[in-house]
Amino acid sequence: MHLVRQSQAPVYTAPGHAGMTMHYLQGRDAGPSGSVWIGRSVIAPGGGTTLVASGVEKFYVLIEGRLEVTSALEGRQQTETLLPMDSCRIAPGEARQLSNRGTEPATVLLIMPIT
């Protein structure tokens, strides 16, 4: 077993992310993994990401708060609001933007393949 205590989860940053605190929970700098890594982001009101695509699929699970997720693929754009325990998948090559338009922080888990 590889345990990562919340208080010891490594902090990370990523380009195009603002008003967010991000931690590795498993994989990457948080320990071994052969397939995926898991991160937790706390997005302050007004914070979020730019609309950008990556070559890997991503899974988001909203833990608390409200989070607006915009995706764009093949000329189609879609915006949905996630509520606690809602989840979404972003396909490889699909652009995504996360936005906290609320007044409270939003906490989201991210699961991505190791690249």
C-alpha angles and dihedrals in degrees: 000000000000112000125195115188114214089236090057100042109129117247119232137182131210133195116260093025119118134174091016137120111205131191134182109234098179133001127015109048091351095068146283125338132157099198119014143013127215125213135181122214127190107201116200120218106284092020130116146107137294121257102265138141130226132194095246134068119253132200122204125193117186111219101180139353126023126294131190113215120193120189131185127193131159093350095310120115125194132181124196134172115229120212125196112307093009113130138193139191123221112203124225107277093017112125117229137189126190118204131178103206093165133091097246131063117267120219117204135176118220122201117190136163119259108257 
